[in-house]
């Protein structure tokens, strides 16, 4: 039986640093615990994340990572400092939420940026993770950021040229994520807004590799757009605040933790060699490549994710 809990229980948790993280639980209160790590960074956790779960068997925890969605303070406000918004802070928030809810171990579901955060969290706290289900898998290395912000221009040359030209000429041959991050901190609101629009237009472009792709409607919301752009550029310019290649080198810490990595063959903004390499170093993981899929849950990815979750639902 798949259904949405008609009355999810929303809460906020004080995680320190002046941050209030929004969370809610859905499904069976006595079901298998699972936590959802959304993408972005900065996209927030929407009810759609409940779709792959059998809510009669799972107790699902959704939460909005620091600074986005319904968490506060919201980074769309240019006065909100990002100094206490790093991967280490997010990992600590997940742990605080787990302890707050009295969960001993839980399944982790993450996608895109959420797969990076999921791998980082699981490697830091493997004893707290029962299983990992990740799709559109990335590890947010400097090479991956360079691929998305520069090399993907070979597939979308006109769109990339507009993206590159959104930063000052002196910055166009350098770190584009850093250049956009500077524009998003500009004192002129018009400059910040233009940078957010240009950044999100490129985000919508580099994932558009499958037939029928539709622009993300959330990018039409200026508050969402600004927060998303600020957080993505913040994390990408710092390569997720992790030593480069750490997540691949640290996969051995996940020995004994079952995982499923689902990825689209046409997801060229995060090429399939990334999850393939992770799976090669993680004997307990299964890598599933979906031929017709790109980045996201479409074209058969959601069905593979649902099957993985069903397979783990009754596992102690």
C-alpha positions, 0 to 999 in steps of 0.5 A: 500500500502506497499512500501519503500520510494525511497529517505529517507532523512538522517540527523545527529543530534548533541545531545551533549557530542560530539555525532552525531546521524544519523536519516532518515525519510521514508514514507508519510511526512503527515502520522502518526509519528512513531519512531523505537527503534532498538535492541542490544544495538548496532545493528543499524536501518536497512531498514528492520524496514520499512517492517511492516509499511504501508508507505502511512499512516506512517511517520517513523523515523529511527535512530541509537542509540549513538555509533553504525550504522551510528552515530558517534563516533563509539564505535568499536573504542576502544578509544571511551568512553562509559561514556555518553552512558546510557539509560538516554542519549538515552531517551534524544536523542529520545526527542531531535529528536522528538522536532527537527522534530516538532512531538507532539506525536508518535507511538513507535515501539521497539524490544528486547533491543528496547522494554526496551528503548521504555518502559523507554522512554514512562514511562518518557514521556507518553504524547509524546507517542500515542501508543507502539508496542513492540516485543521480549519484555525484561526489562533488569533486573539483573535477565534477564541478569543472565538468558541469560548469565548463566541459558541458559547454561542449554539448550546449555551446550557445547556452554555456556561452550565455552562462559564461558571459554572465560573469565579468570578463576577467572571471570567464576563464577561471572558477565559474562557481566562485565567480557566480558566488561573488555576484550573488553577494554583490551589494546591488540587488539587480546584480544578484538577481541577474546572477541567480537567473543566469545560474539557474538557466544553466542548471536547467540546461545541463540536465536537459539530455532526455526527450521531453525535459521540462524546465524546473518550475521552482526556478520561476520563484525568485526566493527559491532561485536566489537561495538555490543559486547561493547554496549551490555556488557556495558548496561547488566553489569549495568542492563540498568542503571535502578533501578532493576524492575523499568520498571515493577513498572512504567507501571502505568504511561502508563495508557491511552496509548494503547500498543501491546506486541508480543512475541514468545513462544519459545523465551526462551532467554527472557521468555514470563513471562516478557511481560505477567507481563508487560501486567498484570500491563498495562490495555491498553496493549494487549499481543499476544503470538505466539506459533511457534516463538522465538526471533525476527520477524520470525515465525508469529511475523512480521505479528502480528506487522504489524496488530498492526501497521495497527490497529493504523494507522488511530487512531488520 
